[in-house]
């Protein structure tokens, strides 16, 4: 695991999460003179430990009732299969229904789609569940990322590192400008991450699948978590 540290003399851009810390001495307000704005950044590459997938059932029928019955039956069967894998979180996803028209704009039938979403840190169980579900459903996407618990823990560490880097850069600039000391006017801590960066797509249809689909070995890759500290200091000369 490698941690990178960089400093930049620019203001921070938008990020996934913004934590603002306003710090100033109670006995003196900033004057607006001899102020320097800059940014420090720390980042760390971390192994992805969570997989997410989406599967769906698409069907057509001449009437809404038949279509709904087909979709509901397929999704209910999929949810029943998913209960065999308690380490995988399963939820019903997006559902849609729309009419089909003939050349005279007359409704001749209906098309619908229902999705289920999977999330887990148990790659083995998720892979086997996906294989089981692909006998009746189609996989829409598969991607990997860092779980919230793991990401939050690393961000807490990087916030401390970024704050220390900001203070060190403030000291360096104070010396570079021949100032005696500095005070912090504002500091913003911004977190950002390249989460779920490795999408994998599988368009295998249930009708094309064999009677038993083997589970797939996952290679989850890494994500980069970063925290920037940007703000303004005022030099005391």
mmCIF file of the C-alpha atoms, coordinates in Angstrom:
data_MODEL
# 
_entry.id   MODEL 
# 
loop_
_atom_site.group_PDB 
_atom_site.id 
_atom_site.type_symbol 
_atom_site.label_atom_id 
_atom_site.label_alt_id 
_atom_site.label_comp_id 
_atom_site.label_asym_id 
_atom_site.label_entity_id 
_atom_site.label_seq_id 
_atom_site.pdbx_PDB_ins_code 
_atom_site.Cartn_x 
_atom_site.Cartn_y 
_atom_site.Cartn_z 
_atom_site.occupancy 
_atom_site.B_iso_or_equiv 
_atom_site.pdbx_formal_charge 
_atom_site.auth_seq_id 
_atom_site.auth_comp_id 
_atom_site.auth_asym_id 
_atom_site.auth_atom_id 
_atom_site.pdbx_PDB_model_num 
ATOM 1   C CA . UNK A 1 1   ? 0.000   0.000   0.000   1.00 0.00 ? 1   UNK A CA 1 
ATOM 2   C CA . UNK A 1 2   ? 1.499   3.323   -1.057  1.00 0.00 ? 2   UNK A CA 1 
ATOM 3   C CA . UNK A 1 3   ? 0.657   6.839   0.121   1.00 0.00 ? 3   UNK A CA 1 
ATOM 4   C CA . UNK A 1 4   ? 1.389   9.819   -2.117  1.00 0.00 ? 4   UNK A CA 1 
ATOM 5   C CA . UNK A 1 5   ? 1.722   13.432  -0.908  1.00 0.00 ? 5   UNK A CA 1 
ATOM 6   C CA . UNK A 1 6   ? 1.587   16.489  -3.139  1.00 0.00 ? 6   UNK A CA 1 
ATOM 7   C CA . UNK A 1 7   ? 1.164   20.237  -2.632  1.00 0.00 ? 7   UNK A CA 1 
ATOM 8   C CA . UNK A 1 8   ? -0.409  22.724  -5.035  1.00 0.00 ? 8   UNK A CA 1 
ATOM 9   C CA . UNK A 1 9   ? -0.876  26.497  -4.991  1.00 0.00 ? 9   UNK A CA 1 
ATOM 10  C CA . UNK A 1 10  ? -4.447  26.435  -6.285  1.00 0.00 ? 10  UNK A CA 1 
ATOM 11  C CA . UNK A 1 11  ? -7.874  26.580  -4.735  1.00 0.00 ? 11  UNK A CA 1 
ATOM 12  C CA . UNK A 1 12  ? -9.715  23.272  -4.356  1.00 0.00 ? 12  UNK A CA 1 
ATOM 13  C CA . UNK A 1 13  ? -12.363 22.146  -6.857  1.00 0.00 ? 13  UNK A CA 1 
ATOM 14  C CA . UNK A 1 14  ? -15.599 20.279  -6.069  1.00 0.00 ? 14  UNK A CA 1 
ATOM 15  C CA . UNK A 1 15  ? -15.445 16.876  -4.385  1.00 0.00 ? 15  UNK A CA 1 
ATOM 16  C CA . UNK A 1 16  ? -17.624 14.056  -3.107  1.00 0.00 ? 16  UNK A CA 1 
ATOM 17  C CA . UNK A 1 17  ? -17.641 15.263  0.471   1.00 0.00 ? 17  UNK A CA 1 
ATOM 18  C CA . UNK A 1 18  ? -16.880 18.706  1.907   1.00 0.00 ? 18  UNK A CA 1 
ATOM 19  C CA . UNK A 1 19  ? -15.867 19.235  5.502   1.00 0.00 ? 19  UNK A CA 1 
ATOM 20  C CA . UNK A 1 20  ? -15.098 22.835  6.399   1.00 0.00 ? 20  UNK A CA 1 
ATOM 21  C CA . UNK A 1 21  ? -13.095 23.901  9.414   1.00 0.00 ? 21  UNK A CA 1 
ATOM 22  C CA . UNK A 1 22  ? -12.934 27.608  10.141  1.00 0.00 ? 22  UNK A CA 1 
ATOM 23  C CA . UNK A 1 23  ? -10.091 28.549  12.457  1.00 0.00 ? 23  UNK A CA 1 
ATOM 24  C CA . UNK A 1 24  ? -8.951  31.979  13.584  1.00 0.00 ? 24  UNK A CA 1 
ATOM 25  C CA . UNK A 1 25  ? -7.465  33.610  16.662  1.00 0.00 ? 25  UNK A CA 1 
ATOM 26  C CA . UNK A 1 26  ? -10.109 35.088  18.946  1.00 0.00 ? 26  UNK A CA 1 
ATOM 27  C CA . UNK A 1 27  ? -8.004  38.162  19.700  1.00 0.00 ? 27  UNK A CA 1 
ATOM 28  C CA . UNK A 1 28  ? -7.395  39.199  16.066  1.00 0.00 ? 28  UNK A CA 1 
ATOM 29  C CA . UNK A 1 29  ? -9.482  39.222  12.913  1.00 0.00 ? 29  UNK A CA 1 
ATOM 30  C CA . UNK A 1 30  ? -7.821  38.595  9.505   1.00 0.00 ? 30  UNK A CA 1 
ATOM 31  C CA . UNK A 1 31  ? -6.841  41.878  7.865   1.00 0.00 ? 31  UNK A CA 1 
ATOM 32  C CA . UNK A 1 32  ? -7.054  40.740  4.259   1.00 0.00 ? 32  UNK A CA 1 
ATOM 33  C CA . UNK A 1 33  ? -3.372  41.528  3.669   1.00 0.00 ? 33  UNK A CA 1 
ATOM 34  C CA . UNK A 1 34  ? -0.406  39.169  3.231   1.00 0.00 ? 34  UNK A CA 1 
ATOM 35  C CA . UNK A 1 35  ? -2.691  36.216  2.650   1.00 0.00 ? 35  UNK A CA 1 
ATOM 36  C CA . UNK A 1 36  ? -1.722  33.094  0.718   1.00 0.00 ? 36  UNK A CA 1 
ATOM 37  C CA . UNK A 1 37  ? -4.110  30.429  -0.559  1.00 0.00 ? 37  UNK A CA 1 
ATOM 38  C CA . UNK A 1 38  ? -2.825  26.946  -1.346  1.00 0.00 ? 38  UNK A CA 1 
ATOM 39  C CA . UNK A 1 39  ? -3.727  23.270  -1.303  1.00 0.00 ? 39  UNK A CA 1 
ATOM 40  C CA . UNK A 1 40  ? -2.159  20.044  -0.109  1.00 0.00 ? 40  UNK A CA 1 
ATOM 41  C CA . UNK A 1 41  ? -3.283  16.583  -1.128  1.00 0.00 ? 41  UNK A CA 1 
ATOM 42  C CA . UNK A 1 42  ? -2.677  13.066  0.151   1.00 0.00 ? 42  UNK A CA 1 
ATOM 43  C CA . UNK A 1 43  ? -3.841  9.913   -1.577  1.00 0.00 ? 43  UNK A CA 1 
ATOM 44  C CA . UNK A 1 44  ? -3.659  6.195   -1.046  1.00 0.00 ? 44  UNK A CA 1 
ATOM 45  C CA . UNK A 1 45  ? -4.371  3.209   -3.245  1.00 0.00 ? 45  UNK A CA 1 
ATOM 46  C CA . UNK A 1 46  ? -6.495  0.546   -1.608  1.00 0.00 ? 46  UNK A CA 1 
ATOM 47  C CA . UNK A 1 47  ? -7.774  -2.865  -2.699  1.00 0.00 ? 47  UNK A CA 1 
ATOM 48  C CA . UNK A 1 48  ? -11.449 -2.995  -3.652  1.00 0.00 ? 48  UNK A CA 1 
ATOM 49  C CA . UNK A 1 49  ? -13.370 -5.158  -1.211  1.00 0.00 ? 49  UNK A CA 1 
ATOM 50  C CA . UNK A 1 50  ? -16.963 -4.793  -2.430  1.00 0.00 ? 50  UNK A CA 1 
ATOM 51  C CA . UNK A 1 51  ? -18.747 -6.031  -5.540  1.00 0.00 ? 51  UNK A CA 1 
ATOM 52  C CA . UNK A 1 52  ? -22.009 -4.734  -6.956  1.00 0.00 ? 52  UNK A CA 1 
ATOM 53  C CA . UNK A 1 53  ? -24.090 -6.229  -9.724  1.00 0.00 ? 53  UNK A CA 1 
ATOM 54  C CA . UNK A 1 54  ? -27.426 -5.652  -11.411 1.00 0.00 ? 54  UNK A CA 1 
ATOM 55  C CA . UNK A 1 55  ? -29.529 -8.276  -13.186 1.00 0.00 ? 55  UNK A CA 1 
ATOM 56  C CA . UNK A 1 56  ? -32.859 -7.944  -14.950 1.00 0.00 ? 56  UNK A CA 1 
ATOM 57  C CA . UNK A 1 57  ? -35.777 -9.748  -16.537 1.00 0.00 ? 57  UNK A CA 1 
ATOM 58  C CA . UNK A 1 58  ? -37.302 -8.321  -19.711 1.00 0.00 ? 58  UNK A CA 1 
ATOM 59  C CA . UNK A 1 59  ? -40.563 -9.621  -21.137 1.00 0.00 ? 59  UNK A CA 1 
ATOM 60  C CA . UNK A 1 60  ? -43.365 -8.835  -23.572 1.00 0.00 ? 60  UNK A CA 1 
ATOM 61  C CA . UNK A 1 61  ? -47.091 -9.559  -23.433 1.00 0.00 ? 61  UNK A CA 1 
ATOM 62  C CA . UNK A 1 62  ? -50.303 -8.455  -25.102 1.00 0.00 ? 62  UNK A CA 1 
ATOM 63  C CA . UNK A 1 63  ? -51.761 -7.180  -21.818 1.00 0.00 ? 63  UNK A CA 1 
ATOM 64  C CA . UNK A 1 64  ? -50.459 -5.559  -18.664 1.00 0.00 ? 64  UNK A CA 1 
ATOM 65  C CA . UNK A 1 65  ? -51.654 -8.300  -16.314 1.00 0.00 ? 65  UNK A CA 1 
ATOM 66  C CA . UNK A 1 66  ? -49.798 -11.063 -18.132 1.00 0.00 ? 66  UNK A CA 1 
ATOM 67  C CA . UNK A 1 67  ? -46.649 -8.939  -18.325 1.00 0.00 ? 67  UNK A CA 1 
ATOM 68  C CA . UNK A 1 68  ? -46.747 -8.095  -14.622 1.00 0.00 ? 68  UNK A CA 1 
ATOM 69  C CA . UNK A 1 69  ? -47.279 -11.744 -13.725 1.00 0.00 ? 69  UNK A CA 1 
ATOM 70  C CA . UNK A 1 70  ? -44.261 -12.804 -15.794 1.00 0.00 ? 70  UNK A CA 1 
ATOM 71  C CA . UNK A 1 71  ? -41.970 -10.151 -14.312 1.00 0.00 ? 71  UNK A CA 1 
ATOM 72  C CA . UNK A 1 72  ? -43.126 -10.627 -10.727 1.00 0.00 ? 72  UNK A CA 1 
ATOM 73  C CA . UNK A 1 73  ? -42.765 -14.392 -10.948 1.00 0.00 ? 73  UNK A CA 1 
ATOM 74  C CA . UNK A 1 74  ? -39.195 -14.096 -12.266 1.00 0.00 ? 74  UNK A CA 1 
ATOM 75  C CA . UNK A 1 75  ? -38.123 -11.562 -9.648  1.00 0.00 ? 75  UNK A CA 1 
ATOM 76  C CA . UNK A 1 76  ? -39.751 -13.477 -6.786  1.00 0.00 ? 76  UNK A CA 1 
ATOM 77  C CA . UNK A 1 77  ? -37.948 -16.632 -7.911  1.00 0.00 ? 77  UNK A CA 1 
ATOM 78  C CA . UNK A 1 78  ? -34.667 -14.710 -8.043  1.00 0.00 ? 78  UNK A CA 1 
ATOM 79  C CA . UNK A 1 79  ? -35.185 -13.316 -4.527  1.00 0.00 ? 79  UNK A CA 1 
ATOM 80  C CA . UNK A 1 80  ? -35.904 -16.813 -3.240  1.00 0.00 ? 80  UNK A CA 1 
ATOM 81  C CA . UNK A 1 81  ? -32.626 -18.052 -4.730  1.00 0.00 ? 81  UNK A CA 1 
ATOM 82  C CA . UNK A 1 82  ? -30.770 -15.077 -3.228  1.00 0.00 ? 82  UNK A CA 1 
ATOM 83  C CA . UNK A 1 83  ? -31.919 -16.046 0.280   1.00 0.00 ? 83  UNK A CA 1 
ATOM 84  C CA . UNK A 1 84  ? -29.506 -18.972 0.075   1.00 0.00 ? 84  UNK A CA 1 
ATOM 85  C CA . UNK A 1 85  ? -26.670 -16.433 0.185   1.00 0.00 ? 85  UNK A CA 1 
ATOM 86  C CA . UNK A 1 86  ? -27.064 -14.420 3.416   1.00 0.00 ? 86  UNK A CA 1 
ATOM 87  C CA . UNK A 1 87  ? -23.756 -12.579 2.936   1.00 0.00 ? 87  UNK A CA 1 
ATOM 88  C CA . UNK A 1 88  ? -25.113 -10.892 -0.204  1.00 0.00 ? 88  UNK A CA 1 
ATOM 89  C CA . UNK A 1 89  ? -27.417 -7.892  0.135   1.00 0.00 ? 89  UNK A CA 1 
ATOM 90  C CA . UNK A 1 90  ? -30.196 -8.067  -2.456  1.00 0.00 ? 90  UNK A CA 1 
ATOM 91  C CA . UNK A 1 91  ? -32.718 -5.351  -3.312  1.00 0.00 ? 91  UNK A CA 1 
ATOM 92  C CA . UNK A 1 92  ? -35.291 -4.824  -6.025  1.00 0.00 ? 92  UNK A CA 1 
ATOM 93  C CA . UNK A 1 93  ? -34.137 -2.215  -8.508  1.00 0.00 ? 93  UNK A CA 1 
ATOM 94  C CA . UNK A 1 94  ? -35.727 -0.174  -11.258 1.00 0.00 ? 94  UNK A CA 1 
ATOM 95  C CA . UNK A 1 95  ? -38.846 -1.384  -13.003 1.00 0.00 ? 95  UNK A CA 1 
ATOM 96  C CA . UNK A 1 96  ? -40.401 -0.061  -16.192 1.00 0.00 ? 96  UNK A CA 1 
ATOM 97  C CA . UNK A 1 97  ? -43.345 -0.798  -18.476 1.00 0.00 ? 97  UNK A CA 1 
ATOM 98  C CA . UNK A 1 98  ? -44.087 0.777   -21.845 1.00 0.00 ? 98  UNK A CA 1 
ATOM 99  C CA . UNK A 1 99  ? -46.484 0.061   -24.751 1.00 0.00 ? 99  UNK A CA 1 
ATOM 100 C CA . UNK A 1 100 ? -45.662 -1.288  -28.200 1.00 0.00 ? 100 UNK A CA 1 
ATOM 101 C CA . UNK A 1 101 ? -47.391 0.229   -31.217 1.00 0.00 ? 101 UNK A CA 1 
ATOM 102 C CA . UNK A 1 102 ? -48.152 -0.911  -34.745 1.00 0.00 ? 102 UNK A CA 1 
ATOM 103 C CA . UNK A 1 103 ? -47.686 1.272   -37.812 1.00 0.00 ? 103 UNK A CA 1 
ATOM 104 C CA . UNK A 1 104 ? -51.049 2.933   -37.125 1.00 0.00 ? 104 UNK A CA 1 
ATOM 105 C CA . UNK A 1 105 ? -50.020 3.924   -33.596 1.00 0.00 ? 105 UNK A CA 1 
ATOM 106 C CA . UNK A 1 106 ? -52.329 1.380   -32.056 1.00 0.00 ? 106 UNK A CA 1 
ATOM 107 C CA . UNK A 1 107 ? -51.163 -0.383  -28.907 1.00 0.00 ? 107 UNK A CA 1 
ATOM 108 C CA . UNK A 1 108 ? -50.498 -4.035  -29.747 1.00 0.00 ? 108 UNK A CA 1 
ATOM 109 C CA . UNK A 1 109 ? -48.715 -5.097  -26.590 1.00 0.00 ? 109 UNK A CA 1 
ATOM 110 C CA . UNK A 1 110 ? -46.504 -4.188  -23.674 1.00 0.00 ? 110 UNK A CA 1 
ATOM 111 C CA . UNK A 1 111 ? -42.845 -4.511  -22.788 1.00 0.00 ? 111 UNK A CA 1 
ATOM 112 C CA . UNK A 1 112 ? -41.524 -4.447  -19.249 1.00 0.00 ? 112 UNK A CA 1 
ATOM 113 C CA . UNK A 1 113 ? -38.313 -4.856  -17.315 1.00 0.00 ? 113 UNK A CA 1 
ATOM 114 C CA . UNK A 1 114 ? -37.589 -5.505  -13.646 1.00 0.00 ? 114 UNK A CA 1 
ATOM 115 C CA . UNK A 1 115 ? -34.162 -5.361  -11.976 1.00 0.00 ? 115 UNK A CA 1 
ATOM 116 C CA . UNK A 1 116 ? -32.539 -6.682  -8.829  1.00 0.00 ? 116 UNK A CA 1 
ATOM 117 C CA . UNK A 1 117 ? -29.324 -5.290  -7.342  1.00 0.00 ? 117 UNK A CA 1 
ATOM 118 C CA . UNK A 1 118 ? -26.626 -7.184  -5.451  1.00 0.00 ? 118 UNK A CA 1 
ATOM 119 C CA . UNK A 1 119 ? -23.982 -5.855  -3.055  1.00 0.00 ? 119 UNK A CA 1 
ATOM 120 C CA . UNK A 1 120 ? -21.477 -7.802  -0.975  1.00 0.00 ? 120 UNK A CA 1 
ATOM 121 C CA . UNK A 1 121 ? -17.923 -8.099  0.275   1.00 0.00 ? 121 UNK A CA 1 
ATOM 122 C CA . UNK A 1 122 ? -18.173 -11.877 -0.134  1.00 0.00 ? 122 UNK A CA 1 
ATOM 123 C CA . UNK A 1 123 ? -16.877 -12.325 -3.671  1.00 0.00 ? 123 UNK A CA 1 
ATOM 124 C CA . UNK A 1 124 ? -17.242 -16.114 -3.726  1.00 0.00 ? 124 UNK A CA 1 
ATOM 125 C CA . UNK A 1 125 ? -20.889 -16.100 -2.674  1.00 0.00 ? 125 UNK A CA 1 
ATOM 126 C CA . UNK A 1 126 ? -21.751 -13.246 -5.033  1.00 0.00 ? 126 UNK A CA 1 
ATOM 127 C CA . UNK A 1 127 ? -20.128 -14.972 -7.978  1.00 0.00 ? 127 UNK A CA 1 
ATOM 128 C CA . UNK A 1 128 ? -22.067 -18.169 -7.341  1.00 0.00 ? 128 UNK A CA 1 
ATOM 129 C CA . UNK A 1 129 ? -25.335 -16.273 -6.835  1.00 0.00 ? 129 UNK A CA 1 
ATOM 130 C CA . UNK A 1 130 ? -24.853 -14.426 -10.124 1.00 0.00 ? 130 UNK A CA 1 
ATOM 131 C CA . UNK A 1 131 ? -24.253 -17.758 -11.866 1.00 0.00 ? 131 UNK A CA 1 
ATOM 132 C CA . UNK A 1 132 ? -27.466 -19.164 -10.370 1.00 0.00 ? 132 UNK A CA 1 
ATOM 133 C CA . UNK A 1 133 ? -29.503 -16.103 -11.326 1.00 0.00 ? 133 UNK A CA 1 
ATOM 134 C CA . UNK A 1 134 ? -28.207 -15.978 -14.891 1.00 0.00 ? 134 UNK A CA 1 
ATOM 135 C CA . UNK A 1 135 ? -30.153 -19.125 -15.657 1.00 0.00 ? 135 UNK A CA 1 
ATOM 136 C CA . UNK A 1 136 ? -33.284 -16.919 -15.687 1.00 0.00 ? 136 UNK A CA 1 
ATOM 137 C CA . UNK A 1 137 ? -32.044 -13.316 -15.612 1.00 0.00 ? 137 UNK A CA 1 
ATOM 138 C CA . UNK A 1 138 ? -29.651 -11.213 -17.676 1.00 0.00 ? 138 UNK A CA 1 
ATOM 139 C CA . UNK A 1 139 ? -26.720 -9.457  -15.984 1.00 0.00 ? 139 UNK A CA 1 
ATOM 140 C CA . UNK A 1 140 ? -26.671 -5.755  -16.737 1.00 0.00 ? 140 UNK A CA 1 
ATOM 141 C CA . UNK A 1 141 ? -23.417 -4.736  -15.043 1.00 0.00 ? 141 UNK A CA 1 
ATOM 142 C CA . UNK A 1 142 ? -20.798 -5.803  -12.539 1.00 0.00 ? 142 UNK A CA 1 
ATOM 143 C CA . UNK A 1 143 ? -18.350 -3.487  -10.802 1.00 0.00 ? 143 UNK A CA 1 
ATOM 144 C CA . UNK A 1 144 ? -16.023 -3.260  -7.821  1.00 0.00 ? 144 UNK A CA 1 
ATOM 145 C CA . UNK A 1 145 ? -15.193 -0.657  -5.233  1.00 0.00 ? 145 UNK A CA 1 
ATOM 146 C CA . UNK A 1 146 ? -14.335 0.072   -1.622  1.00 0.00 ? 146 UNK A CA 1 
ATOM 147 C CA . UNK A 1 147 ? -16.944 -0.606  1.049   1.00 0.00 ? 147 UNK A CA 1 
ATOM 148 C CA . UNK A 1 148 ? -18.173 2.356   3.089   1.00 0.00 ? 148 UNK A CA 1 
ATOM 149 C CA . UNK A 1 149 ? -16.651 1.046   6.336   1.00 0.00 ? 149 UNK A CA 1 
ATOM 150 C CA . UNK A 1 150 ? -13.227 0.591   4.797   1.00 0.00 ? 150 UNK A CA 1 
ATOM 151 C CA . UNK A 1 151 ? -13.399 3.877   2.886   1.00 0.00 ? 151 UNK A CA 1 
ATOM 152 C CA . UNK A 1 152 ? -14.502 5.903   5.925   1.00 0.00 ? 152 UNK A CA 1 
ATOM 153 C CA . UNK A 1 153 ? -11.675 4.502   8.038   1.00 0.00 ? 153 UNK A CA 1 
ATOM 154 C CA . UNK A 1 154 ? -9.077  5.411   5.419   1.00 0.00 ? 154 UNK A CA 1 
ATOM 155 C CA . UNK A 1 155 ? -10.552 8.887   4.880   1.00 0.00 ? 155 UNK A CA 1 
ATOM 156 C CA . UNK A 1 156 ? -10.258 9.613   8.607   1.00 0.00 ? 156 UNK A CA 1 
ATOM 157 C CA . UNK A 1 157 ? -6.561  8.766   8.460   1.00 0.00 ? 157 UNK A CA 1 
ATOM 158 C CA . UNK A 1 158 ? -6.023  10.799  5.286   1.00 0.00 ? 158 UNK A CA 1 
ATOM 159 C CA . UNK A 1 159 ? -7.809  13.830  6.777   1.00 0.00 ? 159 UNK A CA 1 
ATOM 160 C CA . UNK A 1 160 ? -5.227  13.872  9.554   1.00 0.00 ? 160 UNK A CA 1 
ATOM 161 C CA . UNK A 1 161 ? -2.409  13.449  7.031   1.00 0.00 ? 161 UNK A CA 1 
ATOM 162 C CA . UNK A 1 162 ? -3.767  16.239  4.809   1.00 0.00 ? 162 UNK A CA 1 
ATOM 163 C CA . UNK A 1 163 ? -4.128  18.568  7.788   1.00 0.00 ? 163 UNK A CA 1 
ATOM 164 C CA . UNK A 1 164 ? -0.558  17.953  8.840   1.00 0.00 ? 164 UNK A CA 1 
ATOM 165 C CA . UNK A 1 165 ? 0.634   18.486  5.278   1.00 0.00 ? 165 UNK A CA 1 
ATOM 166 C CA . UNK A 1 166 ? -1.262  21.792  5.161   1.00 0.00 ? 166 UNK A CA 1 
ATOM 167 C CA . UNK A 1 167 ? 0.369   22.952  8.382   1.00 0.00 ? 167 UNK A CA 1 
ATOM 168 C CA . UNK A 1 168 ? 3.816   21.959  7.147   1.00 0.00 ? 168 UNK A CA 1 
ATOM 169 C CA . UNK A 1 169 ? 3.310   23.812  3.887   1.00 0.00 ? 169 UNK A CA 1 
ATOM 170 C CA . UNK A 1 170 ? 2.095   26.854  5.833   1.00 0.00 ? 170 UNK A CA 1 
ATOM 171 C CA . UNK A 1 171 ? 5.359   26.815  7.817   1.00 0.00 ? 171 UNK A CA 1 
ATOM 172 C CA . UNK A 1 172 ? 7.378   26.483  4.618   1.00 0.00 ? 172 UNK A CA 1 
ATOM 173 C CA . UNK A 1 173 ? 5.618   29.457  3.035   1.00 0.00 ? 173 UNK A CA 1 
ATOM 174 C CA . UNK A 1 174 ? 6.041   31.503  6.183   1.00 0.00 ? 174 UNK A CA 1 
ATOM 175 C CA . UNK A 1 175 ? 9.787   31.010  6.017   1.00 0.00 ? 175 UNK A CA 1 
ATOM 176 C CA . UNK A 1 176 ? 9.853   31.606  2.253   1.00 0.00 ? 176 UNK A CA 1 
ATOM 177 C CA . UNK A 1 177 ? 8.145   35.001  2.715   1.00 0.00 ? 177 UNK A CA 1 
ATOM 178 C CA . UNK A 1 178 ? 10.379  35.962  5.643   1.00 0.00 ? 178 UNK A CA 1 
ATOM 179 C CA . UNK A 1 179 ? 7.414   36.160  8.002   1.00 0.00 ? 179 UNK A CA 1 
ATOM 180 C CA . UNK A 1 180 ? 7.593   35.563  11.738  1.00 0.00 ? 180 UNK A CA 1 
ATOM 181 C CA . UNK A 1 181 ? 4.451   33.449  11.980  1.00 0.00 ? 181 UNK A CA 1 
ATOM 182 C CA . UNK A 1 182 ? 1.102   32.768  10.339  1.00 0.00 ? 182 UNK A CA 1 
ATOM 183 C CA . UNK A 1 183 ? -2.519  32.399  11.276  1.00 0.00 ? 183 UNK A CA 1 
ATOM 184 C CA . UNK A 1 184 ? -5.061  30.185  9.540   1.00 0.00 ? 184 UNK A CA 1 
ATOM 185 C CA . UNK A 1 185 ? -7.934  32.080  7.929   1.00 0.00 ? 185 UNK A CA 1 
ATOM 186 C CA . UNK A 1 186 ? -9.840  29.129  6.453   1.00 0.00 ? 186 UNK A CA 1 
ATOM 187 C CA . UNK A 1 187 ? -9.235  25.442  5.827   1.00 0.00 ? 187 UNK A CA 1 
ATOM 188 C CA . UNK A 1 188 ? -11.413 23.098  3.760   1.00 0.00 ? 188 UNK A CA 1 
ATOM 189 C CA . UNK A 1 189 ? -11.008 19.312  3.873   1.00 0.00 ? 189 UNK A CA 1 
ATOM 190 C CA . UNK A 1 190 ? -12.292 17.609  0.732   1.00 0.00 ? 190 UNK A CA 1 
ATOM 191 C CA . UNK A 1 191 ? -12.492 13.874  0.158   1.00 0.00 ? 191 UNK A CA 1 
ATOM 192 C CA . UNK A 1 192 ? -12.579 12.232  -3.207  1.00 0.00 ? 192 UNK A CA 1 
ATOM 193 C CA . UNK A 1 193 ? -12.262 8.700   -4.461  1.00 0.00 ? 193 UNK A CA 1 
ATOM 194 C CA . UNK A 1 194 ? -12.270 6.716   -7.629  1.00 0.00 ? 194 UNK A CA 1 
ATOM 195 C CA . UNK A 1 195 ? -14.829 4.268   -6.288  1.00 0.00 ? 195 UNK A CA 1 
ATOM 196 C CA . UNK A 1 196 ? -16.250 1.365   -8.290  1.00 0.00 ? 196 UNK A CA 1 
ATOM 197 C CA . UNK A 1 197 ? -13.772 2.133   -11.079 1.00 0.00 ? 197 UNK A CA 1 
ATOM 198 C CA . UNK A 1 198 ? -13.758 -1.213  -12.836 1.00 0.00 ? 198 UNK A CA 1 
ATOM 199 C CA . UNK A 1 199 ? -17.069 -1.950  -14.551 1.00 0.00 ? 199 UNK A CA 1 
ATOM 200 C CA . UNK A 1 200 ? -17.514 -5.323  -16.188 1.00 0.00 ? 200 UNK A CA 1 
ATOM 201 C CA . UNK A 1 201 ? -20.423 -6.058  -18.468 1.00 0.00 ? 201 UNK A CA 1 
ATOM 202 C CA . UNK A 1 202 ? -22.003 -9.354  -19.393 1.00 0.00 ? 202 UNK A CA 1 
ATOM 203 C CA . UNK A 1 203 ? -24.797 -9.463  -21.953 1.00 0.00 ? 203 UNK A CA 1 
ATOM 204 C CA . UNK A 1 204 ? -25.408 -13.234 -21.772 1.00 0.00 ? 204 UNK A CA 1 
ATOM 205 C CA . UNK A 1 205 ? -29.085 -13.936 -22.105 1.00 0.00 ? 205 UNK A CA 1 
ATOM 206 C CA . UNK A 1 206 ? -30.742 -16.696 -20.149 1.00 0.00 ? 206 UNK A CA 1 
ATOM 207 C CA . UNK A 1 207 ? -31.973 -18.304 -23.367 1.00 0.00 ? 207 UNK A CA 1 
ATOM 208 C CA . UNK A 1 208 ? -28.376 -18.604 -24.598 1.00 0.00 ? 208 UNK A CA 1 
ATOM 209 C CA . UNK A 1 209 ? -26.983 -19.942 -21.323 1.00 0.00 ? 209 UNK A CA 1 
ATOM 210 C CA . UNK A 1 210 ? -26.230 -23.544 -20.590 1.00 0.00 ? 210 UNK A CA 1 
ATOM 211 C CA . UNK A 1 211 ? -28.332 -25.410 -18.050 1.00 0.00 ? 211 UNK A CA 1 
ATOM 212 C CA . UNK A 1 212 ? -25.677 -24.775 -15.417 1.00 0.00 ? 212 UNK A CA 1 
ATOM 213 C CA . UNK A 1 213 ? -23.477 -21.668 -15.532 1.00 0.00 ? 213 UNK A CA 1 
ATOM 214 C CA . UNK A 1 214 ? -20.100 -21.848 -13.766 1.00 0.00 ? 214 UNK A CA 1 
ATOM 215 C CA . UNK A 1 215 ? -19.257 -19.098 -11.290 1.00 0.00 ? 215 UNK A CA 1 
ATOM 216 C CA . UNK A 1 216 ? -16.725 -16.489 -12.367 1.00 0.00 ? 216 UNK A CA 1 
ATOM 217 C CA . UNK A 1 217 ? -13.452 -15.695 -10.615 1.00 0.00 ? 217 UNK A CA 1 
ATOM 218 C CA . UNK A 1 218 ? -13.319 -12.012 -9.662  1.00 0.00 ? 218 UNK A CA 1 
ATOM 219 C CA . UNK A 1 219 ? -10.300 -9.723  -9.994  1.00 0.00 ? 219 UNK A CA 1 
ATOM 220 C CA . UNK A 1 220 ? -11.416 -6.619  -8.095  1.00 0.00 ? 220 UNK A CA 1 
ATOM 221 C CA . UNK A 1 221 ? -8.483  -4.247  -8.646  1.00 0.00 ? 221 UNK A CA 1 
ATOM 222 C CA . UNK A 1 222 ? -7.786  -1.116  -6.603  1.00 0.00 ? 222 UNK A CA 1 
ATOM 223 C CA . UNK A 1 223 ? -9.303  2.312   -5.954  1.00 0.00 ? 223 UNK A CA 1 
ATOM 224 C CA . UNK A 1 224 ? -7.554  5.548   -5.048  1.00 0.00 ? 224 UNK A CA 1 
ATOM 225 C CA . UNK A 1 225 ? -8.855  7.505   -2.050  1.00 0.00 ? 225 UNK A CA 1 
ATOM 226 C CA . UNK A 1 226 ? -7.687  11.105  -1.666  1.00 0.00 ? 226 UNK A CA 1 
ATOM 227 C CA . UNK A 1 227 ? -8.156  14.024  0.698   1.00 0.00 ? 227 UNK A CA 1 
ATOM 228 C CA . UNK A 1 228 ? -7.197  17.628  -0.045  1.00 0.00 ? 228 UNK A CA 1 
ATOM 229 C CA . UNK A 1 229 ? -6.737  20.443  2.441   1.00 0.00 ? 229 UNK A CA 1 
ATOM 230 C CA . UNK A 1 230 ? -7.094  23.852  0.824   1.00 0.00 ? 230 UNK A CA 1 
ATOM 231 C CA . UNK A 1 231 ? -7.336  27.202  2.496   1.00 0.00 ? 231 UNK A CA 1 
ATOM 232 C CA . UNK A 1 232 ? -5.809  30.549  3.257   1.00 0.00 ? 232 UNK A CA 1 
ATOM 233 C CA . UNK A 1 233 ? -3.217  31.693  5.758   1.00 0.00 ? 233 UNK A CA 1 
ATOM 234 C CA . UNK A 1 234 ? -2.253  35.216  6.744   1.00 0.00 ? 234 UNK A CA 1 
ATOM 235 C CA . UNK A 1 235 ? 1.408   36.010  7.335   1.00 0.00 ? 235 UNK A CA 1 
ATOM 236 C CA . UNK A 1 236 ? 2.500   37.988  10.360  1.00 0.00 ? 236 UNK A CA 1 
ATOM 237 C CA . UNK A 1 237 ? 5.587   40.057  9.526   1.00 0.00 ? 237 UNK A CA 1 
# 
